[in-house]
Amino acid sequence: MTIPYGNAKTTVALSLLFLTVESAASLANPATDTIGQWFETLRGLGAKTATYERLEERGPDGAALIGAEIVFPLGFELPEGGSFDAAITIRLPETILSGLEAASEGVTIGRWEAPGTAEVEAKGTIVETGGGETVDKSYPFNIVIKQTDTVSTDYFLPAFPQIQDDPSKPISKYFEWLRWAVAIRGAEASSASVEILSREMPDGSQGYDRYEDIRSVGISNGHVESYSIGSFISEQTFSVGDGAEAIDMTIRQEAKNSISRGLDIKPILRAFSILPAAGADFGGTMLEASEINEISVSFHEGKAAIQKIEMDGFSLDPDAGAFDLGGFLDSLALGELENASEEELIAKARDGLAILGGMTLARLDINAVAVEAMNINGVIESMGGLGLSYEGVERAFIRGVSFKGPDMVSFGLNRFELSDLRLAELPRYVDLAVASAGGQEPELYDILPIIPRLGGLEIEGLDISAPEIAEHISLENYRLSASGFIDPIPTDVSSRTDKLSFPVSLLEDQDARALLEGMGIEQVIYDDELHINWNEETQDLSLERLSFVMKDGIKARADLVIGGIPRLVFERPDQAQVALATATIKSGTIEISDATVVAAMITKEAEKANQSADTLALGLADQAQNALGPAADTSFGRDLREAVKTFLTNQKRIELSIRPDAPVPLAQVIGMLATAPGQLPQTLGATITAAK
């Protein structure tokens, strides 16, 4: 949610009235004479109306301006056809200036008061030209800003810039106004209230915004020390749907006690080439800190509330590059973009996205969120993050989630957290779009640079219930970590699942479902763990602690070490097959134990075959031995038969181990499968045992 800077908008509009043209130091009353010259300047700048009812002296250096009205017409042709025609009207019932000192560089005003309600109105029409038999479409708009009881102290207004009438710069020439606004200074500015009435908008919507108790402190060189709003109300009304089915919707927002510190517009102006890229105050922070309290939103079918939003350190990296916004808008207004080359358009898109990618929010905290809607209600204790940007997240979290939906469906989550999420630089997406142009499938190396990299993920206390269908899913804890990226592939990955529980009815395999139900298991509860690591020095790829435990069902664990895996496998995944020439098998273990589910399976299959469980176990052991082919009549084959028979009978533990005297090339293993399979168990140092 954003709180618009209502006070700042109108203050700039009022500031435009008081433009400095030349020194008035020698005048008897610098205030009255300077104001008179301001109005002459306004008329010279194209004001259709620039009048006032009277101008009164207030002491030797002060004046009161009564009943002022300024009207500026604004109109231009749209690049795609059509026109924009409007008038901006400023009405000032009373303005009191005191302590005025004029010089060639600008005017210093000790105190500037605007009692009562000042008003700025923008009213006009956007006409969209039809083509052929299409009728022209007209979109009227009317926006009114009302500012009450404004007071500014120690205010400096720089001399009005000279706008050159350059046909090649129809838009960017007006950026002089932005550079002029940066030079405004003031000790403090406040208003009792600001109202923004969007009475008529091109899309048919209407809006009302009201800000109360607005205060700005320390305005200098595009920087504001603090900006606060006592309260804020906004209502937006718009239609959803077409014709008779259209429904009017209203969204109302409220907030209290918002304050922002360390606001600075210069970084974004530099990024858009409106200010020079370097200077004495060169920096990237646009907002040091901000806080908004007691936020509420109401809408057609519900409402939401947030106790507090806090944010720190919104910045733009000065090294992110610059986008020539003025040149782009000039080209757009002159229709030159239609003739631009594809390379030029791509370059502009990359430059614009680079600015977005350079924006970072150091910290965000959103506390105590509550939602009430027609079909769902719930709360979120807190959520937020650190180091948030379009190109990555240092840390993001959500805590204390509890929601209820229809039919008593509930969702709970103690904590979700991710860390070290790295996304591709935004210009990379332009590269992918170009690579995909013309319906062509992008190549692997077009896709790899945009694959996200995630350093960590943790889920704690997940609980989902659906009483109507008697289903319950829960998770005590899940953790994932990844590091050592050779972009975008991690070389070290660990994961662990603790007590994931779900109903047997969710299993797609009917045989597995029937087996577990026959064992009296209604909820599957299991843990698992995995660690994969590639060591660049040894070139070993290790699969460690691959384990799986199902409560009252089975335990399994595996370890494997493969040597001779070069870095090229990660750098060039499409050439991974080269690892076949260098890969070696160094060691491995597979262990299965406490296999209650195996006992149930043996019993069930024995009943189907009308034989005893021991007889079936012996038959399966014989099949396992015979499957070895030429290796069946080796010591390993005989050990295999005995181990399988024992395990299928008592289901305690069976272990297959590979421990060769020296690493065995994978190419050799593949060759032996075809030429000497009977020697393979001995070559690999394979053993198999079962607990008695």
C-alpha positions as CSV (number, residue, x, y, z in Angstrom):
1,M,0.0,0.0,0.0
2,T,1.4,3.5,-0.9
3,I,0.5,6.8,0.7
4,P,0.7,9.5,-2.0
5,Y,2.5,12.6,-1.3
6,G,-0.5,14.9,-1.4
7,N,1.2,17.8,0.3
8,A,4.2,17.7,-2.0
9,K,2.1,17.7,-5.1
10,T,0.2,20.8,-4.3
11,T,3.1,22.6,-2.8
12,V,4.9,22.3,-6.1
13,A,1.8,23.6,-7.9
14,L,1.7,26.6,-5.6
15,S,5.4,27.1,-6.0
16,L,5.0,27.5,-9.7
17,L,3.1,30.7,-9.1
18,F,6.0,32.4,-7.3
19,L,8.7,32.5,-10.0
20,T,11.7,34.7,-9.6
21,V,12.6,36.9,-12.6
22,E,15.1,39.5,-11.4
23,S,16.4,41.1,-8.3
24,A,14.0,43.3,-6.4
25,A,16.3,44.3,-3.6
26,S,16.1,48.0,-4.4
27,L,12.3,48.1,-4.4
28,A,10.4,49.8,-1.6
29,N,8.4,46.6,-0.9
30,P,10.1,43.7,-2.6
31,A,7.0,41.4,-1.9
32,T,4.4,43.4,-3.8
33,D,6.6,44.4,-6.7
34,T,8.0,40.8,-7.1
35,I,4.5,39.3,-7.0
36,G,3.4,41.7,-9.7
37,Q,6.3,40.7,-11.8
38,W,5.4,37.0,-11.2
39,F,2.0,37.5,-12.8
40,E,3.5,39.3,-15.8
41,T,5.9,36.3,-16.2
42,L,3.0,33.8,-15.9
43,R,1.2,35.6,-18.7
44,G,4.3,35.6,-20.8
45,L,4.7,31.8,-20.2
46,G,1.3,31.2,-21.8
47,A,-1.1,31.5,-18.9
48,K,-4.6,32.1,-20.3
49,T,-5.5,33.8,-17.1
50,A,-3.2,35.3,-14.4
51,T,-5.2,37.7,-12.2
52,Y,-5.9,38.6,-8.6
53,E,-8.5,40.7,-6.9
54,R,-6.0,42.8,-4.9
55,L,-2.5,42.9,-3.6
56,E,-1.8,44.5,-0.2
57,E,1.4,45.5,1.5
58,R,2.0,43.8,4.9
59,G,5.0,45.6,6.4
60,P,8.2,46.6,4.6
61,D,8.9,43.1,3.2
62,G,5.5,41.4,3.2
63,A,2.4,41.2,1.1
64,A,-1.1,39.6,1.0
65,L,-2.4,38.3,-2.4
66,I,-6.2,38.1,-2.4
67,G,-8.3,36.1,-4.9
68,A,-5.6,34.9,-7.3
69,E,-6.5,32.7,-10.3
70,I,-4.1,31.3,-12.9
71,V,-5.2,29.1,-15.8
72,F,-2.7,27.3,-18.1
73,P,-4.0,25.6,-21.2
74,L,-2.3,22.4,-22.2
75,G,-2.8,20.5,-25.4
76,F,-0.9,18.3,-27.8
77,E,-1.4,15.6,-30.5
78,L,-1.0,12.0,-29.5
79,P,1.6,9.9,-31.4
80,E,-1.0,7.2,-32.3
81,G,-3.6,9.8,-33.4
82,G,-6.0,11.8,-31.3
83,S,-5.3,14.6,-29.0
84,F,-4.9,15.7,-25.4
85,D,-6.6,19.0,-24.4
86,A,-6.8,20.3,-20.8
87,A,-6.6,23.3,-18.6
88,I,-4.8,23.6,-15.2
89,T,-6.4,26.1,-12.9
90,I,-4.9,27.4,-9.7
91,R,-7.2,29.3,-7.2
92,L,-5.7,31.0,-4.2
93,P,-8.2,32.8,-2.0
94,E,-5.4,34.3,0.2
95,T,-1.6,34.1,0.3
96,I,0.5,36.0,2.8
97,L,4.2,36.4,2.4
98,S,6.6,37.9,4.9
99,G,10.3,38.3,5.2
100,L,10.8,38.3,1.5
101,E,14.3,38.8,0.1
102,A,14.8,38.8,-3.7
103,A,18.0,38.2,-5.6
104,S,19.0,37.0,-9.1
105,E,19.3,33.4,-8.1
106,G,15.8,33.3,-6.4
107,V,13.6,34.5,-3.6
108,T,13.8,33.7,0.1
109,I,10.5,33.9,2.0
110,G,10.6,34.0,5.7
111,R,7.0,32.8,6.1
112,W,4.5,31.8,3.5
113,E,0.9,31.3,4.6
114,A,-2.1,30.2,2.6
115,P,-5.1,30.3,5.0
116,G,-8.3,28.8,3.8
117,T,-8.5,26.3,0.9
118,A,-6.2,26.6,-2.1
119,E,-7.3,24.6,-5.2
120,V,-5.7,23.1,-8.2
121,E,-7.9,21.7,-10.9
122,A,-6.9,19.7,-14.0
123,K,-9.8,19.3,-16.4
124,G,-9.8,18.1,-20.0
125,T,-10.4,15.4,-22.6
126,I,-8.4,12.7,-24.3
127,V,-9.6,12.0,-27.8
128,E,-8.7,8.7,-29.4
129,T,-9.0,9.0,-33.2
130,G,-10.9,6.2,-35.0
131,G,-9.8,4.7,-38.2
132,G,-11.9,4.0,-41.2
133,E,-15.5,3.6,-40.0
134,T,-14.5,3.6,-36.4
135,V,-15.9,6.6,-34.4
136,D,-13.6,8.8,-32.4
137,K,-13.7,8.1,-28.7
138,S,-13.6,10.9,-26.1
139,Y,-12.4,10.3,-22.5
140,P,-13.0,13.3,-20.2
141,F,-11.1,13.7,-16.9
142,N,-11.4,16.1,-13.9
143,I,-9.1,16.1,-10.9
144,V,-9.2,18.6,-8.1
145,I,-6.7,19.1,-5.3
146,K,-7.7,21.1,-2.3
147,Q,-5.1,22.2,0.3
148,T,-6.1,23.8,3.6
149,D,-4.2,26.2,5.9
150,T,-0.7,25.8,4.4
151,V,2.3,27.3,6.2
152,S,5.9,27.2,5.1
153,T,8.9,28.8,6.8
154,D,12.4,29.8,5.5
155,Y,11.4,28.9,2.0
156,F,13.7,29.5,-1.0
157,L,12.3,29.4,-4.6
158,P,15.0,29.4,-7.3
159,A,14.8,31.6,-10.3
160,F,12.5,30.2,-13.0
161,P,14.4,28.3,-15.7
162,Q,14.5,29.4,-19.3
163,I,12.7,26.8,-21.4
164,Q,14.1,26.7,-24.9
165,D,11.5,26.1,-27.6
166,D,13.3,23.1,-29.2
167,P,11.1,21.1,-31.6
168,S,13.4,18.1,-31.2
169,K,12.7,18.0,-27.5
170,P,8.9,18.3,-27.1
171,I,8.9,16.5,-23.7
172,S,12.4,16.6,-22.3
173,K,12.6,20.4,-22.5
174,Y,10.1,20.5,-19.6
175,F,12.5,18.5,-17.4
176,E,14.0,21.9,-16.5
177,W,11.1,22.2,-14.1
178,L,12.2,19.0,-12.3
179,R,15.8,20.4,-12.0
180,W,14.3,23.7,-10.8
181,A,12.2,21.8,-8.1
182,V,15.3,20.1,-6.8
183,A,16.8,23.5,-5.9
184,I,13.8,24.4,-3.7
185,R,14.6,24.7,0.0
186,G,12.5,25.1,3.1
187,A,12.8,24.6,6.9
188,E,9.3,23.3,7.3
189,A,6.0,23.1,5.4
190,S,2.7,22.0,6.8
191,S,-1.0,21.7,5.9
192,A,-4.1,21.0,7.9
193,S,-5.4,18.8,5.1
194,V,-5.2,17.9,1.4
195,E,-8.0,16.4,-0.6
196,I,-7.7,14.9,-4.1
197,L,-11.0,14.4,-5.9
198,S,-10.9,12.3,-9.1
199,R,-14.3,13.4,-10.2
200,E,-14.1,11.9,-13.6
201,M,-11.4,9.6,-15.1
202,P,-10.9,8.2,-18.6
203,D,-11.6,4.7,-17.4
204,G,-14.9,5.8,-15.7
205,S,-13.6,5.5,-12.2
206,Q,-13.9,8.0,-9.4
207,G,-11.7,8.6,-6.4
208,Y,-11.4,10.6,-3.2
209,D,-8.3,10.9,-1.1
210,R,-7.9,12.9,2.1
211,Y,-4.7,13.5,4.1
212,E,-4.7,15.3,7.4
213,D,-2.0,16.9,9.5
214,I,0.8,16.9,6.8
215,R,4.3,18.1,7.7
216,S,7.6,18.2,5.8
217,V,10.8,19.2,7.6
218,G,14.2,20.0,6.2
219,I,13.6,20.4,2.4
220,S,16.9,20.9,0.6
221,N,18.5,19.9,-2.7
222,G,15.8,17.3,-3.5
223,H,16.1,15.8,0.0
224,V,13.4,15.9,2.8
225,E,14.5,15.1,6.3
226,S,11.0,13.9,7.4
227,Y,7.5,13.8,5.9
228,S,4.5,12.8,8.1
229,I,0.8,12.4,7.7
230,G,-1.5,12.2,10.7
231,S,-4.2,10.2,8.9
232,F,-5.2,9.2,5.4
233,I,-8.5,8.1,3.8
234,S,-8.9,6.9,0.2
235,E,-11.9,5.7,-1.7
236,Q,-11.8,4.4,-5.3
237,T,-15.0,3.5,-7.1
238,F,-14.9,1.6,-10.4
239,S,-17.0,-0.8,-12.5
240,V,-16.3,-4.4,-13.0
241,G,-17.9,-6.2,-15.9
242,D,-19.7,-4.9,-19.0
243,G,-23.1,-3.6,-19.8
244,A,-26.0,-4.8,-17.6
245,E,-23.7,-7.1,-15.8
246,A,-21.4,-4.3,-14.6
247,I,-21.0,-4.0,-10.9
248,D,-19.8,-0.8,-9.1
249,M,-17.0,-1.6,-6.7
250,T,-15.6,0.6,-4.0
251,I,-12.2,0.1,-2.2
252,R,-11.6,2.2,0.9
253,Q,-8.2,2.5,2.5
254,E,-7.3,4.2,5.8
255,A,-4.1,4.7,7.7
256,K,-2.8,6.7,10.7
257,N,0.5,8.2,11.9
258,S,2.7,7.6,8.9
259,I,6.2,9.1,8.8
260,S,9.0,8.8,6.3
261,R,12.6,10.0,6.9
262,G,15.4,10.7,4.5
263,L,13.5,11.1,1.3
264,D,15.6,11.9,-1.7
265,I,14.5,12.2,-5.4
266,K,17.9,12.7,-6.9
267,P,18.9,9.0,-7.4
268,I,15.9,8.4,-9.6
269,L,16.4,11.6,-11.5
270,R,20.0,10.6,-12.1
271,A,18.9,7.2,-13.2
272,F,16.6,8.8,-15.8
273,S,19.4,11.2,-17.0
274,I,17.5,14.2,-15.7
275,L,20.3,15.1,-13.4
276,P,24.0,14.5,-14.0
277,A,25.3,11.0,-13.1
278,A,27.7,12.4,-10.5
279,G,27.9,15.3,-8.1
280,A,28.8,16.4,-4.6
281,D,25.7,14.7,-3.1
282,F,26.0,11.5,-5.2
283,G,24.3,8.6,-3.5
284,G,21.7,6.0,-4.0
285,T,19.3,6.2,-0.9
286,M,15.8,7.3,-1.8
287,L,14.2,6.5,1.5
288,E,16.0,6.0,4.8
289,A,13.0,4.8,6.8
290,S,9.2,4.8,6.8
291,E,6.4,3.6,9.1
292,I,2.7,3.4,8.5
293,N,0.3,2.5,11.3
294,E,-3.3,1.2,11.6
295,I,-3.9,0.4,8.0
296,S,-7.3,-0.9,7.0
297,V,-8.8,-1.8,3.6
298,S,-12.5,-2.6,2.9
299,F,-13.8,-3.9,-0.3
300,H,-17.0,-5.4,-1.8
301,E,-16.8,-8.8,0.0
302,G,-14.6,-8.2,2.9
303,K,-12.0,-6.2,4.8
304,A,-8.4,-6.4,5.9
305,A,-6.3,-4.6,8.5
306,I,-2.5,-4.2,9.2
307,Q,-1.2,-3.0,12.5
308,K,2.0,-1.6,11.1
309,I,4.3,-1.5,8.1
310,E,7.9,-0.6,8.5
311,M,10.6,-0.3,5.8
312,D,14.2,0.9,5.8
313,G,16.8,1.7,3.1
314,F,15.0,2.0,-0.2
315,S,17.9,2.7,-2.6
316,L,19.0,2.6,-6.2
317,D,22.4,1.4,-7.0
318,P,24.3,4.3,-8.6
319,D,26.2,1.8,-10.8
320,A,22.9,0.4,-12.3
321,G,23.3,2.6,-15.3
322,A,21.0,5.3,-16.7
323,F,18.0,5.4,-19.0
324,D,17.5,8.4,-21.1
325,L,13.9,9.0,-20.3
326,G,13.7,12.4,-21.9
327,G,15.1,11.1,-25.2
328,F,12.7,8.1,-25.1
329,L,9.7,10.3,-24.5
330,D,10.8,12.7,-27.2
331,S,11.2,9.9,-29.7
332,L,7.8,8.6,-28.7
333,A,6.1,12.0,-29.1
334,L,7.8,12.5,-32.5
335,G,6.9,9.0,-33.7
336,E,10.6,8.1,-34.2
337,L,10.4,4.8,-32.3
338,E,8.4,3.4,-35.2
339,N,11.5,3.6,-37.3
340,A,14.0,2.5,-34.6
341,S,15.9,-0.7,-35.3
342,E,15.4,-3.8,-33.2
343,E,18.8,-3.4,-31.7
344,E,18.0,0.1,-30.5
345,L,14.7,-1.0,-28.9
346,I,16.4,-3.9,-27.2
347,A,19.1,-1.6,-25.8
348,K,16.4,0.7,-24.4
349,A,14.5,-2.2,-22.8
350,R,17.8,-3.4,-21.2
351,D,18.6,0.0,-19.9
352,G,15.1,0.5,-18.4
353,L,15.1,-3.0,-16.7
354,A,18.6,-2.4,-15.4
355,I,17.3,0.5,-13.3
356,L,14.5,-1.7,-11.8
357,G,17.1,-4.3,-11.1
358,G,19.2,-1.8,-9.2
359,M,16.4,-1.0,-6.7
360,T,16.7,-2.6,-3.3
361,L,14.7,-2.4,0.0
362,A,17.0,-3.2,2.9
363,R,14.2,-4.2,5.3
364,L,10.4,-4.7,5.3
365,D,8.2,-5.7,8.2
366,I,4.5,-6.1,8.0
367,N,2.9,-6.9,11.4
368,A,-0.5,-8.2,12.5
369,V,-2.5,-8.8,9.3
370,A,-6.1,-9.7,9.6
371,V,-8.5,-10.7,6.7
372,E,-12.2,-11.1,6.8
373,A,-13.9,-12.1,3.5
374,M,-17.0,-13.9,2.4
375,N,-15.3,-17.3,2.1
376,I,-12.1,-16.9,4.1
377,N,-10.8,-15.3,7.2
378,G,-7.6,-15.4,9.1
379,V,-4.5,-13.7,10.5
380,I,-0.8,-13.4,9.7
381,E,1.4,-12.6,12.7
382,S,4.2,-11.0,10.6
383,M,5.9,-11.1,7.3
384,G,8.7,-9.3,5.6
385,G,12.3,-9.6,4.5
386,L,15.8,-8.2,4.1
387,G,17.6,-7.2,1.0
388,L,14.6,-7.3,-1.3
389,S,15.0,-6.5,-5.0
390,Y,13.9,-7.5,-8.4
391,E,17.0,-9.5,-8.7
392,G,17.0,-11.4,-5.4
393,V,16.1,-11.7,-1.8
394,E,18.5,-12.0,1.1
395,R,15.8,-13.2,3.4
396,A,12.0,-13.4,3.3
397,F,9.7,-14.8,5.9
398,I,6.1,-15.2,7.0
399,R,5.1,-16.3,10.5
400,G,2.0,-17.2,12.4
401,V,-0.5,-17.9,9.6
402,S,-3.9,-19.2,10.4
403,F,-6.8,-19.2,8.0
404,K,-10.2,-20.8,7.8
405,G,-12.2,-21.4,4.6
406,P,-15.6,-22.9,3.6
407,D,-16.6,-26.3,5.0
408,M,-14.2,-25.8,8.0
409,V,-11.1,-26.2,5.9
410,S,-8.2,-24.7,7.8
411,F,-4.6,-23.8,7.0
412,G,-1.9,-23.1,9.6
413,L,1.8,-22.3,9.3
414,N,4.1,-21.4,12.1
415,R,6.9,-20.2,9.8
416,F,8.1,-20.1,6.2
417,E,11.5,-18.6,5.4
418,L,13.7,-18.5,2.3
419,S,17.2,-17.1,2.1
420,D,19.7,-16.1,-0.6
421,L,17.3,-16.2,-3.5
422,R,19.2,-14.9,-6.5
423,L,17.2,-14.1,-9.7
424,A,18.6,-13.3,-13.1
425,E,19.5,-9.7,-13.9
426,L,16.4,-8.2,-15.5
427,P,18.0,-7.5,-18.9
428,R,18.6,-11.3,-19.2
429,Y,14.9,-11.7,-19.7
430,V,15.1,-9.4,-22.7
431,D,17.8,-11.7,-24.1
432,L,15.6,-14.7,-23.6
433,A,12.7,-13.0,-25.3
434,V,14.9,-12.2,-28.2
435,A,16.2,-15.8,-28.3
436,S,12.6,-17.0,-28.4
437,A,11.4,-14.6,-31.0
438,G,9.9,-16.0,-34.2
439,G,8.6,-19.1,-32.4
440,Q,12.0,-20.6,-32.0
441,E,12.8,-22.7,-28.9
442,P,15.5,-21.0,-26.8
443,E,18.8,-22.9,-26.4
444,L,19.9,-24.4,-23.1
445,Y,22.4,-21.5,-22.6
446,D,19.7,-19.0,-23.2
447,I,17.7,-20.5,-20.3
448,L,20.4,-21.3,-17.8
449,P,21.2,-17.6,-16.9
450,I,17.6,-17.0,-15.8
451,I,17.2,-20.1,-13.6
452,P,16.7,-18.9,-10.0
453,R,19.3,-19.8,-7.3
454,L,17.9,-20.5,-3.8
455,G,20.3,-20.8,-0.9
456,G,17.8,-21.9,1.8
457,L,14.2,-22.8,2.5
458,E,12.5,-23.7,5.7
459,I,8.9,-24.6,6.5
460,E,7.8,-25.2,10.1
461,G,4.5,-26.2,11.6
462,L,2.4,-26.7,8.5
463,D,-1.2,-27.9,9.2
464,I,-4.0,-28.4,6.7
465,S,-7.3,-29.8,7.7
466,A,-10.5,-30.7,5.8
467,P,-12.9,-32.2,8.3
468,E,-15.7,-32.7,5.7
469,I,-13.5,-35.3,3.9
470,A,-11.7,-36.4,7.0
471,E,-8.3,-35.4,5.6
472,H,-5.4,-33.9,7.5
473,I,-1.9,-32.9,6.2
474,S,0.9,-31.7,8.5
475,L,4.6,-31.1,8.4
476,E,6.7,-30.6,11.5
477,N,9.7,-29.2,9.7
478,Y,11.4,-29.1,6.3
479,R,14.8,-27.6,5.5
480,L,16.7,-27.1,2.3
481,S,20.1,-25.5,1.8
482,A,22.1,-25.1,-1.4
483,S,25.5,-23.5,-1.9
484,G,28.7,-23.6,-4.0
485,F,26.8,-22.5,-7.1
486,I,28.4,-23.0,-10.5
487,D,25.6,-21.0,-12.0
488,P,23.0,-22.0,-11.8
489,I,23.8,-25.5,-10.4
490,P,24.6,-25.9,-6.7
491,T,27.5,-28.2,-5.8
492,D,26.3,-28.7,-2.2
493,V,22.6,-29.5,-1.4
494,S,21.1,-30.7,1.8
495,S,17.5,-31.3,2.7
496,R,15.6,-32.8,5.6
497,T,11.9,-33.6,6.2
498,D,10.7,-34.2,9.7
499,K,7.3,-35.8,10.3
500,L,5.4,-35.2,7.1
501,S,1.9,-36.7,7.6
502,F,-0.8,-37.2,5.0
503,P,-3.7,-39.6,4.6
504,V,-3.2,-42.9,2.8
505,S,-6.2,-41.9,0.6
506,L,-3.9,-39.4,-1.2
507,L,-1.7,-42.2,-2.6
508,E,-2.3,-42.6,-6.3
509,D,-1.0,-46.2,-6.4
510,Q,-4.0,-48.4,-5.6
511,D,-1.9,-51.4,-4.5
512,A,0.2,-49.4,-2.1
513,R,-2.9,-47.8,-0.7
514,A,-4.6,-51.2,-0.2
515,L,-1.4,-52.6,1.4
516,L,-1.1,-49.8,4.0
517,E,-4.8,-49.8,4.7
518,G,-4.5,-53.5,5.3
519,M,-1.8,-52.8,7.8
520,G,-4.2,-50.4,9.6
521,I,-2.2,-47.3,8.6
522,E,-4.5,-44.4,7.9
523,Q,-1.9,-41.6,8.0
524,V,1.5,-41.9,6.3
525,I,4.1,-40.3,8.6
526,Y,7.7,-40.2,7.3
527,D,11.1,-38.5,7.6
528,D,13.8,-38.1,4.9
529,E,17.2,-36.7,4.6
530,L,19.6,-36.0,1.7
531,H,23.1,-34.5,1.2
532,I,24.8,-34.2,-2.2
533,N,28.2,-32.6,-2.4
534,W,30.8,-32.2,-5.2
535,N,34.4,-31.5,-4.0
536,E,36.3,-29.6,-6.6
537,E,39.7,-30.6,-5.2
538,T,39.0,-34.4,-5.3
539,Q,36.4,-34.2,-8.0
540,D,34.2,-36.6,-5.9
541,L,30.4,-36.4,-6.1
542,S,29.1,-37.8,-2.8
543,L,25.5,-38.8,-2.1
544,E,25.4,-39.0,1.7
545,R,22.6,-39.7,4.2
546,L,20.0,-40.4,1.6
547,S,17.5,-41.8,4.1
548,F,13.8,-42.5,4.3
549,V,11.8,-43.5,7.4
550,M,8.1,-44.3,7.3
551,K,6.6,-44.8,10.8
552,D,5.5,-48.4,11.3
553,G,6.6,-49.2,7.7
554,I,10.2,-49.1,6.7
555,K,13.6,-47.5,7.0
556,A,16.1,-47.0,4.1
557,R,19.5,-45.4,3.7
558,A,22.0,-45.0,0.9
559,D,25.4,-43.6,0.4
560,L,27.4,-43.3,-2.8
561,V,30.7,-41.8,-3.9
562,I,31.5,-41.3,-7.5
563,G,35.0,-39.9,-8.4
564,G,36.3,-38.2,-11.5
565,I,33.5,-35.7,-12.0
566,P,35.1,-32.6,-13.7
567,R,33.9,-29.0,-13.2
568,L,32.8,-29.1,-16.9
569,V,29.8,-31.1,-15.9
570,F,28.4,-28.1,-14.1
571,E,29.7,-25.4,-16.4
572,R,28.5,-27.2,-19.6
573,P,25.6,-29.5,-18.6
574,D,25.0,-30.4,-22.3
575,Q,28.5,-32.0,-22.3
576,A,27.9,-34.0,-19.1
577,Q,28.4,-37.2,-21.0
578,V,32.2,-36.5,-21.0
579,A,32.1,-37.6,-17.4
580,L,31.6,-41.2,-18.5
581,A,35.2,-41.2,-19.6
582,T,36.5,-40.1,-16.2
583,A,33.9,-41.1,-13.7
584,T,34.8,-43.9,-11.2
585,I,32.8,-45.8,-8.5
586,K,34.6,-45.4,-5.2
587,S,32.1,-46.7,-2.6
588,G,28.4,-47.2,-1.9
589,T,26.0,-48.6,0.6
590,I,22.2,-49.4,0.6
591,E,20.5,-50.4,3.8
592,I,16.9,-51.4,4.4
593,S,15.6,-52.2,7.9
594,D,12.5,-52.4,10.2
595,A,10.5,-53.2,7.1
596,T,7.0,-53.9,8.5
597,V,5.6,-53.0,5.1
598,V,7.7,-55.8,3.5
599,A,6.2,-58.3,6.0
600,A,2.7,-57.2,5.1
601,M,3.5,-57.5,1.4
602,I,4.9,-61.0,1.7
603,T,1.9,-62.1,3.7
604,K,-0.6,-60.6,1.2
605,E,1.2,-62.1,-1.8
606,A,1.6,-65.5,-0.1
607,E,-2.2,-65.6,0.5
608,K,-2.8,-64.9,-3.2
609,A,-0.4,-67.7,-4.2
610,N,-1.9,-70.1,-1.5
611,Q,1.5,-70.8,0.1
612,S,3.3,-69.9,3.3
613,A,5.2,-66.7,3.7
614,D,8.5,-68.6,4.2
615,T,8.0,-70.5,0.9
616,L,7.3,-67.2,-0.9
617,A,10.4,-65.7,0.6
618,L,12.6,-68.6,-0.5
619,G,11.2,-68.3,-4.0
620,L,11.9,-64.6,-4.2
621,A,15.4,-65.2,-2.9
622,D,16.0,-67.8,-5.7
623,Q,14.7,-65.3,-8.3
624,A,17.1,-62.6,-7.0
625,Q,20.1,-64.9,-7.3
626,N,19.1,-66.1,-10.8
627,A,18.7,-62.5,-11.9
628,L,22.5,-62.1,-11.6
629,G,23.0,-64.4,-14.6
630,P,26.6,-65.5,-14.9
631,A,27.3,-64.1,-11.4
632,A,24.6,-66.2,-9.8
633,D,27.0,-69.1,-9.0
634,T,29.5,-66.9,-7.3
635,S,30.0,-66.3,-3.6
636,F,28.2,-63.0,-4.0
637,G,25.3,-64.7,-5.7
638,R,25.0,-67.2,-2.9
639,D,25.3,-64.4,-0.2
640,L,22.6,-62.5,-2.1
641,R,20.2,-65.5,-1.9
642,E,20.8,-66.1,1.8
643,A,20.5,-62.4,2.7
644,V,17.3,-61.9,0.7
645,K,15.7,-65.0,2.2
646,T,16.6,-63.9,5.7
647,F,15.4,-60.4,5.3
648,L,12.1,-61.4,3.7
649,T,11.6,-63.7,6.6
650,N,12.4,-61.5,9.5
651,Q,12.4,-58.0,7.9
652,K,15.2,-56.8,10.3
653,R,18.0,-55.4,8.1
654,I,19.7,-56.0,4.8
655,E,22.7,-54.2,3.6
656,L,24.5,-54.0,0.2
657,S,27.9,-52.6,0.3
658,I,30.4,-51.6,-2.5
659,R,34.0,-51.2,-1.4
660,P,36.5,-51.7,-4.3
661,D,40.2,-51.9,-3.5
662,A,40.6,-49.0,-5.9
663,P,38.2,-46.7,-7.7
664,V,36.6,-48.6,-10.6
665,P,36.1,-46.6,-13.9
666,L,32.4,-46.4,-14.8
667,A,33.3,-47.2,-18.4
668,Q,34.9,-50.5,-17.1
669,V,31.7,-51.4,-15.2
670,I,29.6,-50.8,-18.4
671,G,32.0,-53.0,-20.4
672,M,32.0,-55.8,-17.8
673,L,28.2,-55.9,-17.8
674,A,28.4,-57.0,-21.4
675,T,31.6,-59.1,-21.4
676,A,32.2,-60.4,-17.9
677,P,29.2,-59.8,-15.6
678,G,30.2,-62.7,-13.3
679,Q,33.4,-60.8,-12.3
680,L,31.7,-57.5,-11.5
681,P,30.8,-58.2,-7.9
682,Q,34.4,-59.0,-7.1
683,T,35.7,-56.1,-9.0
684,L,33.4,-53.7,-7.1
685,G,34.1,-55.4,-3.8
686,A,30.4,-56.0,-3.4
687,T,29.0,-57.7,-0.3
688,I,25.5,-58.3,1.0
689,T,24.4,-59.3,4.4
690,A,21.2,-59.6,6.5
691,A,20.7,-59.5,10.2
692,K,19.6,-62.9,11.6
